[in-house]
Amino acid sequence: MYQDLLQMERRLDWTMTRKRAEVQDALSRTMTTARTLRIFLSHTVSGQIWQQGGDSSATPAPESGSNINPETGEGIPAWQFKVEGRLLEIPNQRAKDRAPLRKFSTFIKSMVVELDRDPAQYPEGNIVEFSRSSAANTLDGFTIRRRGDTLTKIRVVIHLEQQPEVYKVNPELASILGIKEDTRVGIQQALWNYIKLEGLQDKVDRKTIHADAKLKPIFGQDSIPFTLLPERLMRQLQPPDPIILHYTLNPAQPPPEKPQAYDIEVKIDDAAMRARMNHVTVAVAQESAKELNRMDDEISLLTQSLTQSHLKATFLNSFAADPQGFIQTWLESQSRDLEAILANGQSEGALRMDDLRRSEYFRLPWVDEAVAIQEGMRKAALAARPPGT
């Protein structure tokens, strides 16, 4: 029973170690949560005819150009287009669980603003690009200033910054796995779950994956090694579709009082969940360590008790089987122990009194040599005495 207990304890220790490694692995990964990023599109105008009290459809008066300053741009019709954004807070969230505010530009990998204007009439540049890698500082928004008083259609193309990176799944594979966009690890896990569910792993060679009718067009063959799955899977992944926003800017009319708003779901690092998991893991580890130490102490005491009980049972069973022989053996053992305690027992190079009582002891091979040495020492001592003693 004790050996069974030890085996069970080994299995339990192995399971706990594996689970602890899984928790540590989960903590090392990026924990994401879905949040809402609200993007605002708005514009302001300056130097327009209607702002100077004129009629946009009428021909401006000759004296209206007297207030125009080409160097500063004052009086020249112009407009400013703004792209701003902020992360919406979670309702009823405690203050200590709130993550630090992030700038809008940290959510943007790249952004392109396309202005639908005649390049011959407006050569300032009708395409404006932003790349996060080239940006020195984080920003809450972007402002584009251009001159003009004509209606302009604007197209904003935004590529979000995702950590970990998100991929778009090929439509054929997406219909099999049931996901359109996910991280590479998530897509690999979904594919592996499908393989296990359909039993596509070879029964003998576990490193071989067989393709069914759905996966065969994707793999391009009947079976592939397990190590080639990530490579074949990457061929089916594409960058996610960008976010495209449209805006119409009409400088001839006053700007809207409220900006246009678009809500976009983004994945961000869940710092609150990571902190809670770390706290729970540390607390549970400390409590488990105390409990395990207490149980180890109890096991040690029980082991000592079992050992003592086993010795007692062996002692009594031997006595019951042969009382006379047991007593004789026990007395001899006690005699040797007593002689050892009193320094009369056999030590390295010493004689035992029991051996001296046996004649066969003096017929051992070393006896002749010992007698010769002793006799030689005796004669040497006699020769060293002075004459007449």
N, C-alpha and C positions, 0 to 999 in steps of 0.2 A: 504493500500500500504506500509505503514511503517512497519507493522508486517511482510508482505511478504519479505520486504528488510532485516529485522532482521533474518528471517529463512534462506534466501539465504546466508547471511553473516555467520551464524553458519555452514551451509554446506560447504561454502568456507574455513572457518577456519579449519574444520575437515579434509577436503581434503588436505590442505596445511600441516597440522600436520602429516598426514599419509605419504605424499610424503617426508616430511623432515625426518621422521623416516626411510623410505626406503633408502634415500640417506645416512643417517648415518650408516644404516646397511650395505650398499654396501661398504662404506669406511672402516668399521671394518673388512670386509672380505679380503682375500688375492687376490689382483689383479695380474693376471699373464699375461705374454706376451710370445710368442714363439721366441726363439733365437736359434742360431746355435752354438753348441759346437764342435770344431774341435779337434780330437784326433790324435796324432802323435805316430807312432811306429817306432823305429829305434834301431840300435845296433852299438857297437864299439868292436874291438878285440884288443888283446895284446898278445905278446909272441908267435904268430903263426909262423910256419916255413917259410911261404912266406914273413913275415916281417923281418926275419933274413937272407934273401937272399938265402934260400934253396928252394928245390922242395918238394912240399907236397906229391908227389908220391914216392919220393926216401927215402931211409933209412937215417936218420940223422947221421951225423958224430959223432964219439965218443967224439971229443973235444967240441961238441955243448953243452953238459951238464955242461961245466965249468962255464957258465954264469947264471946258475939256482940257485936261493936263495930260499929254501923252507920256510924260516921264513917270508920273505917279499913278496913272490910270484913272484919276478922278474924272468923273463925268462920262467915262466910256462904258457903254452897256456891257455888263458881265454877269456871271452867275457862279455860284459855288455849290457843288454836289457833295453831299456828305454820306458816308457809310459808317455807321456806328453799331455797336452791339454790346450786350451785357448778358451775364448768366443769371437766370431767374433763381431766386432763393426758394428753398423747399418750404412749403407752408408748415407752420407750427414746429419748426426745427429749433432745438435748443441752441443758445449762443455758443456753448462750448463745442458743439458738434459742427459748427459752420466752418467750412474750409476757407482759407485766405482767398480774397478776391483776385481773379485773374484778368489781365488785360485782354481786350478783344483780339488783338493781333496774335496772341498766343494760341488761339483756336484756328488760325488761318495758316495753311501751308503756302498757298499762293492765291492770288486774286488778279483777275483781269477785268478792267472796266472799258467797254467798247462804246464809243460815242458815234451815233449815226449822223454825221455831218459831212458836208462837202469839203474834202481836203483842199480843194483849190481856193475856196473862200476862207476856210479856217485851217491854216497850216500848222497850228500849234501842236498838233499831235492828238489823234482821235483814239488812241489805244494807250491805256495806262496800266502798267503791271506792277504788282507787289509780290516779293518773295521773302519769306521769313528768314531764309538763310542770309540774305543780304541786308536785313534790317538790323540796325545797331541797338535800338531801344524798342520796348513794347509800347503799344499805343492803344487808346480806347476807341479810336476811329480814324477815318481817312477823309481828307477833304481835297477835292479837285476843283481848281479855279480856271475858268475859261472865259474869253470874251465872246460876246454875241447876244443877239436878241431874237433868234429864231427858235422854233420848237425843235427839241432834240430828244430822240429816243435813246435810252441808255440800257445797255445789257451788262449785268454784273455776273461774272463766272467765278465761283469760290470753290477752292479745294480745301477741305478741312484737314487739320492736323489731328491724327488719331494715334493714340498710344495705348496698346500696341496697334500696329498698322492694320487697317481693315481692307479686305479685298472683295471684289465682286466675282461671284461664281458663274462659270459658264452656264447658260440656260439649260443645256442637257443634263449636266451634273446637278444643277440646282433643283431640277424636277425630281431627281432621285433622292437627294439628301434632304430636301425640304427647306433649304436656306438659300437666300439670295446674296447676302453680304455677311461676312464675319471675319474674325481674325484667322490667321493661318492655323494656329493651334486648334481653334474651334472647328474649322473645316476638316482638319485631319481627324479630330475626335469623332465628328459626325460620319466620316467615311469609314473609320474603323468600327464604329457601332453598327453600320450597315453590313459590313463584312461579317461581323460576328453574328448578327441577326439572321443573315441568309446562309450562314455556314460555309463561307467561301474559302476558309483557311484549310489547307491540305491536312488530312488526318494524320499522315505519316511525317511528311516534311513540313513542319510548322512555319518554315520560312517562305513557303510558296503560297501565293494567293491566286485563286482561280477567278476568272471573270465570268459573270453570268451574262444573259442577253442584254441587260442594261449597261453594264460596265464594259463590255467588249468593245463597243465603238470608241469609248474613252481611252481604254488601255491600248487598244490596237492589236491585242493578241489574247490568246486563251488564258494564259497565266503569266504572272510576273513575280520576281523575288520581292520579298517584303521591303528590302532596302531601297527599291526603286519607287515605292509608292510616293514619297514626298516629291521626287522629281516629276513624275507623271501628274501629280496633283497641281504642281506649280504651273504647268502648261494650261490648266483650266481656270487659272485665276487672272483677273484683270484689275487695274486700278478702279476704285469706285467712281460712279458717275458724279460729276461736279454739281454743285448747287447753282442754278441759274435764276437770277432775279431780273425783272424788267421794270423800268421806270420811265415815265414820260415827264420831261422838264419843259415847261412853257414859260419863258421869261416875260411874255406879254401879259401875264396874269399874276396876281399876288400868290405867293407860295401857300400851300395848304397849312392850316393851323397845326395839324398833327401829322407826324411823319408816317410813312407806310411801314408796317411792322410785319416781320415774318418769323415764325417760330421753327427752329430746327433742333432735332434731337442729336445730342453729342454724347460721347463716352468720355468720362473723366475719371481720374484716379480717386477711388473711394477711401479717403484718408480716415474717415470716422470708422468705417468697418475694419480697416487695418489696425487701428488703435485698439478697438474692442477685442479683436482676435488676439493681438499681442498680450493684452491684459488678461484675457481668459486663459491663454496658453501658459503664461507665467504663473498665474494663480493656481491653476490646476496642477502644473508641474511641481510647485512647492508643496501643495497639499499631498499630492501623490508620493513625493519623496519622503515626507514625514510618515505617511501611512506605510509605505514599503519598508522603511527602516524599523518601524514598530513591529511589523510582521516578521521581518528578518530576525529580530531579537527573540520573538516568540518561537520561531522555527528553531533557532539555536538552542533555546531552553528545552524544547520538546525533543530535539535530537539527543541532547545530553541525557534526558530522562529515559529515552528509548535505549540508549547505550547501557545505562546502569541497569535497566530492567532486563536487557539481554544477558548481561554478565551474571545477574542474580539467577536467571532461569538456567543458564548453562551450569552454574555452580550447583544448584539444587538437583538438576537432572543427572549430573555426574555422580553426585553423592548417592542418589537413589539407585543408580545402576550398579555401583560397586562400592559399598560403604567402606570396606576394609582397604581396598586399593586406593580409594580416594583419600582416606585419612593418611595413609602412608605417603602418598605423593604430596599431599598438602603439608605434612610435617617436614618433609625434605625441603620443600620450597620455602617454608617459613624459616628452617634452619639456615639455609643459604642466605636468605634476606637478613637474618639476625647477624650472621658472621660478617656480611658486607657492611652492616651498620656499625658493628663493633670493630671494624678494620681488621678482622681476622679471616675474612673471606678471601676468595681468590680474586686477585687483581692481575694486572699484566705482569707476568714473570713470577707470580707467587704460588705457593702450594696450599692445597686444601687439606684440612685434617682428616676428612673422610677418605681422601685418596691415599694418605699415608698408612691407613689401616689395611689397605689391600696389597697383597704380595705381588699381584700382576703389575702393579704400578711401577715396581723396581725392575721389571723386565723390558721396559720400553727402550728404544734405540738410544735415547740421549743419556741413559743412566751411566753407561761405560765412560762416556766423555766427561760427565760431571764428576765421577769418582776419580778419574785421572787428573783432572784439574784440581780437585780438592787435595789429593795426595801430593801433587807437585807443590801446592802452596804450603802444605804442612812441612815437607822436607826443606823447602827454602827457608821457612821460619826457623827450623832446627839449625840449619847451617849458619844462620845469621847470629845465633846466640854466642856470646863470648865463651871461651874455654873455661871449664870448671863450673859452669852454671847448669 
